[in-house]
Amino acid sequence: MLENFEKVVSVFPEIYPKSVLSKNIHRAVLSKQLSVFYTVTGDEISVVGILDNRMDQDKWPS
């Protein structure tokens, strides 16, 4: 799943919607259980976090 995410994001970095928590962070929902948060700066993509969607959102880092 993560390999496919890397391939897609490297070609289309803005494909996933921006997070409601921050205008600079994109959230890619890879499965019912897994989300990847990342930023795009120029031609660089940085993964900020990988979180389990089953976790209580109040416990997510802000």
KANOR-V824808 format. One record per residue. RES is the residue in three letters. PHI is phi as a letter, one per 20 degrees, with the letter a starting at -180 (* if undefined). OMEGA is omega in degrees with one decimal (NA if undefined). BURIAL is I if it has 9 or more other ideal C-beta (glycine too) atoms within 8 Angstrom, else O. Layout:
RES:PHI:OMEGA:BURIAL, RES:PHI:OMEGA:BURIAL
This chain:
MET:*:-178.9:O, LEU:f:177.8:O, GLU:f:177.4:O, ASN:f:176.6:O, PHE:g:179.9:I, GLU:g:-179.5:O, LYS:f:-178.3:O, VAL:f:-176.5:I, VAL:f:179.2:I, SER:f:178.7:O, VAL:e:-177.6:O, PHE:c:-174.0:O, PRO:f:-177.9:I, GLU:e:-174.2:O, ILE:f:-177.9:O, TYR:e:-177.1:I, PRO:f:177.2:O, LYS:f:-178.9:I, SER:f:175.9:I, VAL:f:-178.1:O, LEU:f:-176.9:O, SER:b:180.0:O, LYS:f:-176.3:O, ASN:e:-174.7:O, ILE:d:176.4:I, HIS:e:176.3:I, ARG:d:177.2:I, ALA:d:176.4:I, VAL:e:-175.9:O, LEU:e:177.2:I, SER:b:178.5:O, LYS:f:-175.6:O, GLN:d:-166.9:O, LEU:c:173.8:I, SER:c:176.5:I, VAL:d:176.7:I, PHE:d:-177.2:I, TYR:b:176.6:I, THR:d:177.4:I, VAL:c:177.2:I, THR:c:-176.6:O, GLY:m:178.7:O, ASP:d:-179.7:O, GLU:d:177.4:O, ILE:d:-179.5:I, SER:c:176.1:O, VAL:f:-179.0:O, VAL:e:-179.4:O, GLY:a:174.3:O, ILE:c:-173.4:O, LEU:c:175.2:I, ASP:e:-178.4:O, ASN:f:-179.8:I, ARG:f:-179.9:O, MET:f:177.7:O, ASP:g:-175.5:O, GLN:f:176.2:O, ASP:f:-179.6:O, LYS:e:178.9:O, TRP:f:175.7:O, PRO:f:-180.0:O, SER:e:NA:O
